[in-house]
Amino acid sequence: MAEMTEVAKGAATHQRLVALLTQENARYRVVSHEAVGKCEAVSEIRGTALGQGAKALVCKVKGNGVNQHVLAILAADQQADLSQLASHLGGLRASLASPAEVDMLTGCVFGAIPPFSFHPNLKLVADPLLFERFDEIAFNAGLLEKSVIMNTQDYLRIARPELAVFRRFQSSPAA
């Protein structure tokens, strides 16, 4: 059997996600748009605030007997502190996963990963700030040209992420 193309894998993830949200009676909508890589550009196209965006990072946490892949979700206007993520999970260090690992664990290209884990070896952890400021969150849905905007409480109910603070705290607001 031939390898699935990246687009086909992303489309399969998109279909699986939409089916899950529909089955769980989530309040959501799908937005089709131009494939843009930057969080700022896609939030503008979606008509959402940058802080509503759910940024998904596939990480590897190691050390102290821990060897865990993590799908780390945080608000798109925040930076991740991977050492905080590692210590939350009992590890010593965390790093971003390789493109091959991202593909294997999510079936998506970087930038298109939704904040849902469909892989048994990918632990879902989210920084709570994403859920505290807006009634809806927005994210790419398996494909760079498809986004989902959904009710924040529905996301928490369906995805059930483990909550941990791992955003980087700035000493002063960015100018």
ABEGO torsion letter per residue (X at the ends): XBBBBAAAAAAAAAAAAAAAAAAAGBBBBBBBBBBBABAAAAAAAAGBBAAABBBBBBBBBBEGGBBBBBBBBBBAABBBBAAAAAAAAGBABBBBBBAAAAAAAAGBBBGABBABBABAABBBBBBAAAAAABABBBBBBGBAABBBBBBAAAAAAAAGBBBBBABBBBABBBX
